[in-house]
Amino acid sequence: MKKKKALKGIAIFLSAAIALNLLNGFVRIAKVRYMDREPTVTEKTLRFNEDGKFKILQISDLQDNVVYKNMAKDFMIELLEREKPDIVVLTGDNIGNDSSQTPDLMYLAFDEFMSIFEERGVKVASVFGNHDNEGNAYDKDKQIELYKRYSCYVGDDVPELSGSGNYRLPVLSSKDDTTAFNLWFFDSGTYNDENDLGGYGCVHKDQIEWYVNEEKAQTKENGGKPVPSMAFQHIIIPEVYEVLEKVENPEDEKYKDKFVAEFLKEYYVFPDEYTDEDTFFSETACPPNYSNGQADAMIENGNVLGIVSGHDHKNSFVIPYKTLDIIQSPAAGFGAYGDENRGARIITLDENDLSDYETDVIFYRDIFDMTDEKVYNRYLLNNAGGNGDIPKVIKYGIKFILNKIF
């Protein structure tokens, strides 16, 4: 009996040693590909294609760690190959929090997803979410330096503004070198550090002032006409609750088949008139508890088609607020909570009519056949893991392994 226990202990020790060596090997590979690479001077020019189109792939809330789930990798690769975007925009929580506590692990965590874009030569821009620097080895300023070591990265950072990674990327005309469209990127912060209202972070007043001044300069260069644009950030704007339908009695029978959100002691449901196949409202929208006037500034300038966000993993919608759209996209990754609606958003611009845009959400189920038992078990295993449902992980993990063997 003692002999069996000793053998079992040796087996566990050897397995742990092998796993550690494999992880160290991955870290060494990442360091060779990443840490030891000198920053590349990247051609950052974005331009409409000859057909006048420009395609953006928004990927939000990957939120995985040093060994990314293969499902998420497969999903991103298929998205890139099928859609062939002109740029990928990562809208925050690009890595998991409190998991990459050493520089080596940070390099590996970044390489797990950035190498996918680098190997395919796809331009990437990003903003930070509320989890990107929580408990990790590097703060956001240092992470920007790490992003820039990839030749595919076209993001930037305007110094001396609140947060990190605030910048503008012009999209040039297909006909000449004039700016036809602007992509604005904002750090929407982590948690409220401005007042005693609590809640999540908000785009600060100095960031808004920077946008207004930049926009005025752009308008002047464009002969007095505002340049059409779109804004990207992690956390949704609080004005979303001005367009959701307020509910006086959440227990009313007519709301029994709807998700009722509670925000600041009031209740809301999603309006029926904006519902389509890409729309779902499955969790409370989590904006800041206050506004510094970001949406109003953009509406006054009259050039922003929409403010695009992630953060709320189980919500997806496009809903108008005055002259701009509030564009919410679901989680694309499997490293955190979510449901069967994990997906990524495609936004297509047409240079011939920049007063509008086309958008669709591509879900994991749109690419992978969920009627296939192996695919479905793999999905359930990863989805349950993201939700911390250990019994389901065990149940579907066994099924997935059995399907692999037989």
Helices and strands as residue ranges (DSSP letters): H 2-30, I 31-35, E 46-47, E 53-59, H 70-83, E 87-91, H 103-120, E 124-127, H 140-147, E 167-172, E 179-185, H 205-221, E 229-232, H 240-243, E 245-247, G 253-255, E 261-263, E 266-269, G 272-274, E 280-281, H 294-301, E 304-309, E 315-321, E 324-328, E 343-350, E 358-363, H 364-367, H 373-386, H 390-405
